[in-house]
Amino acid sequence: MKKYIALLFTLLFNYILGLKFGTNVVHGSNNIDEKTGNLITPITLGTTFYQLAPGIKPGISDLNSYEQGYFYSRIGNPTRGELERTLALLENGKHAAVFGSGMAAISTIIQLLKSGDHVIAMNDLYGGTINYFNNIAETNKIDFTYVDFDNMDFLENLQTNTKLIWLESLTNPLLKTTDIKIISNIAKKYNCLLVVDSTFSSPYLFNPLEFGADIVLHSATKYINGHSDVIMGAIICNNDNLIKKIRFIQSSIGAIPSPFDCYLTLRGLKTLHLRIESSQKNAIILAKYLESHRYVKKVFYPGLETYKYYNLVKKQFRGTGTIISFYFNGDSEQINKFLKSLKIFKLAVSLGAVESLICLPALMTHLQVSKKIKETIGITDNLIRISVGIEDSDDLVNDFEQAFNNI
């Protein structure tokens, strides 16, 4: 009980003081270990916990793993609880649940629906999301419609069975966005849940709940952990009944991360703001360099004035991010030679970590997506996606320059 009171006091203290992101991300919920005074959340490896009496399951009714009592680590774990509280704090949300992967979080959200329900989704989504929707969720008779949100007229005449609208804050890989407030107002009008996958933005640049989203989703593998050594997903929301349903599905199917992965993510999370600030500075330098290069047809980066949604990004986000995509002006042989010539940029999937990565989405992140869908949304064989890291900007530009020169 003392721990519970202390935690409530801390949260109230943070609210009154209005602590900034950098302070909150370092200190989390200030959950100092009572027995040792340890400032760092310990790794609790136990799978089962002592009960005071039969039938009393302390911690079960606490949606954010508060209090001292736990029952079984699949249902709740102290290390996981601290990570969940910290993520809720950073998203200005009430509840958070973390999962064994981003895809586990995605599938949990879809399992909130029932057979016959309809989902409207952006047509330029992460390949894994599209694959899950088309090849698994649709077999359970959940219907999906993919649309270009540049024209939102269709949203004023939703189907009676439309129960969910699925967005990405910045789409993967073409970095499209939309006005979340407008979509939120329409979703509420038609009693739909609004889900925003905010992986590309992270809690540092954008908080969708403040713009009316019902659920925020992250592949915590990316920016939240930031070191390419953890696979994890996260869901954040404000609704008590919604988080109960999410946690029931989570515990029932066992879609949980290990305590050690939660510890690593808490550790990586402490430098989220520093990592993104450093990577953003590199990204704008690299984007401007690419924009003027003869081997580049078109650059997509929210920090460029030529970016289609430049004004919306300034209004909606607190920064321009660290992802750049561009169409290579050359054939497949030239593209392969360019990619093989890079020294610092590593050819690999994933993003949002300290090291700079580069990939060819059509043949990597979106390999399993049908050719017809890829052609429709513009994911061609000459589209390249970059995740800019925290290395020295001169070295990154020079690496691109020498690779272009080798073509």
Secondary structure, 3 states (H helix, E strand, C coil): CHHHHHHHHHHHHHHHHCCCHHHHHHHCCCCCCCCCCCCCCCCCCCCECCCCCCCCCCCCCCCCCCCCCCCECCCCCHHHHHHHHHHHHHCCCCEEEEECCHHHHHHHHHCCCCCCCEEEEECCCCHHHHHHHHHCHHHHCCEEEEECCCCCHHHHHCCCCEEEEEEECCCCCCCCCCCHHHHHHHHHHCCCEEEEECCCCHHHHCCHHHHCCCEEEEECCCCCCCCCCCCCEEEEECCHHHHHHHHHHHHHHCCCCCHHHHHHHHHHHCCHHHHHHHHHHHHHHHHHHHHCCCCEEEEECCCCCCCCCHHHHHHHCCCCCCEEEEEECCCHHHHHHHHHHCCCCEECCCCCCCCCEEECHHHCCCCCCCHHHHHHHCCCCCEEEEECCCCCHHHHHHHHHHHHHCC
